[in-house]
């Protein structure tokens, strides 16, 4: 047996005897490191004659390949052993009593979304959704927002860069959920070849604007409502909003005030104020000691209806929208919007809701945990 065979036997035995990754690495350095035994043998190749190199070369290279393969195989085994030990130590005992597990809570925004769906379902509204990355036409153009409108400015809208070589309309992170209304009307117009059908939807979801302070965040939640039918008037809008807000705040003394305003996609447009009272130094929705703006609304602009393929002389409607996060703040006494998105468990335990507290109109939509 040659010295190469002896060294191979010794190193392979040392590799197999390694019981940890650190021990295996020590064997690797001893064999294949800069001053390792196999490395030193490789360095002697240059001083050999051609005849000696033909004999010694294959043996030395075979030794290096055998040691390298053995180290890789042993490393895979040791890593699997370490992973199995880690998984065993982190295993959850599913037989533990429930009272030993900290109960989870529902986020106030999720709770309010469920409340909104429950309230509007009772009014005959369906929930509609759409993509959060929108093209310019759905987010602006179809909503009668001209190219010079401030809402298109970079400081308000997050524009998405098109890949190099790709042409087409600019893409944005939607600034409101109004594009869902457009998609719904377009789908109805296509399905009925422009004849249309009554539409009653709410569109809750995430929206994005470049803003950040105590009452604004770059990403927030919004709900918008849309009704399209024949003979719709502003009176239908006022009744719907009044019914919604009374059910949501769970108070019969909620009063509304509609103020003339301007939105490109509605005409006429109105800001909706809700009356509030002062209780223990805080504003509480209900009564009429003061007024607070809660949402925007109006009759759907004829240009918007026409852009979606419906006849505005036959179909009319109203739309409204408000921030879900703001509704949560008003109802549940949240003073700052920013913690809503900061994932602080202490905050969530204070403002969260019991997981099984499903909102119902009969049992109440805002039962706190």
Rosetta blueprint (number, residue, H / E / L):
1 X L
2 X L
3 X H
4 X H
5 X H
6 X H
7 X H
8 X H
9 X H
10 X H
11 X H
12 X H
13 X H
14 X H
15 X H
16 X H
17 X H
18 X L
19 X L
20 X L
21 X H
22 X H
23 X H
24 X H
25 X H
26 X H
27 X H
28 X H
29 X H
30 X H
31 X H
32 X H
33 X L
34 X L
35 X L
36 X L
37 X H
38 X H
39 X H
40 X H
41 X H
42 X H
43 X H
44 X H
45 X H
46 X H
47 X H
48 X L
49 X L
50 X H
51 X H
52 X H
53 X H
54 X H
55 X H
56 X H
57 X H
58 X H
59 X H
60 X H
61 X H
62 X H
63 X H
64 X H
65 X H
66 X H
67 X H
68 X H
69 X H
70 X H
71 X H
72 X H
73 X H
74 X H
75 X H
76 X H
77 X H
78 X H
79 X H
80 X H
81 X H
82 X H
83 X H
84 X H
85 X H
86 X H
87 X H
88 X H
89 X H
90 X L
91 X L
92 X L
93 X L
94 X L
95 X L
96 X L
97 X L
98 X H
99 X H
100 X H
101 X L
102 X L
103 X L
104 X L
105 X E
106 X E
107 X L
108 X H
109 X H
110 X H
111 X H
112 X H
113 X H
114 X H
115 X H
116 X H
117 X H
118 X H
119 X H
120 X H
121 X H
122 X H
123 X L
124 X L
125 X L
126 X E
127 X E
128 X L
129 X L
130 X L
131 X L
132 X L
133 X E
134 X E
135 X E
136 X H
137 X H
138 X H
139 X H
140 X L
141 X H
142 X H
143 X H
144 X L
145 X L
146 X L
147 X L
148 X L
149 X L
150 X H
151 X H
152 X H
153 X L
154 X L
155 X L
156 X L
157 X L
158 X L
159 X E
160 X E
161 X L
162 X L
163 X L
164 X L
165 X L
166 X L
167 X L
168 X L
169 X L
170 X L
171 X E
172 X E
173 X E
174 X L
175 X L
176 X L
177 X L
178 X H
179 X H
180 X H
181 X H
182 X H
183 X H
184 X H
185 X H
186 X H
187 X H
188 X H
189 X H
190 X H
191 X H
192 X L
193 X L
194 X L
195 X L
196 X L
197 X L
198 X L
199 X E
200 X E
201 X E
202 X E
203 X E
204 X E
205 X E
206 X E
207 X E
208 X E
209 X L
210 X L
211 X L
212 X L
213 X E
214 X L
215 X L
216 X E
217 X L
218 X L
219 X E
220 X E
221 X E
222 X E
223 X E
224 X E
225 X E
226 X E
227 X E
228 X E
229 X E
230 X L
231 X L
232 X L
233 X L
234 X H
235 X H
236 X H
237 X H
238 X H
239 X H
240 X H
241 X H
242 X H
243 X H
244 X H
245 X H
246 X H
247 X H
248 X H
249 X H
250 X L
251 X L
252 X L
253 X L
254 X L
255 X L
256 X E
257 X E
258 X E
259 X E
260 X E
261 X E
262 X E
263 X E
264 X L
265 X L
266 X E
267 X E
268 X E
269 X E
270 X E
271 X E
272 X E
273 X E
274 X E
275 X E
276 X E
277 X E
278 X E
279 X E
280 X L
281 X L
282 X E
283 X E
284 X E
285 X E
286 X L
287 X L
288 X L
289 X L
290 X E
291 X E
292 X E
293 X E
294 X E
295 X E
296 X E
297 X E
298 X E
299 X E
300 X E
301 X L
302 X H
303 X H
304 X H
305 X H
306 X H
307 X H
308 X L
309 X L
310 X L
311 X L
312 X L
313 X L
314 X L
315 X L
316 X E
317 X E
318 X E
319 X E
320 X E
321 X E
322 X E
323 X E
324 X H
325 X H
326 X H
327 X H
328 X H
329 X H
330 X H
331 X H
332 X H
333 X L
334 X L
335 X L
336 X L
337 X L
338 X H
339 X H
340 X H
341 X H
342 X L
343 X L
344 X L
345 X H
346 X H
347 X H
348 X H
349 X H
350 X H
351 X H
352 X L
353 X E
354 X E
355 X L
356 X L
357 X L
358 X L
359 X L
360 X E
361 X L
362 X L
363 X L
364 X E
365 X L
366 X L
367 X L
368 X L
369 X L
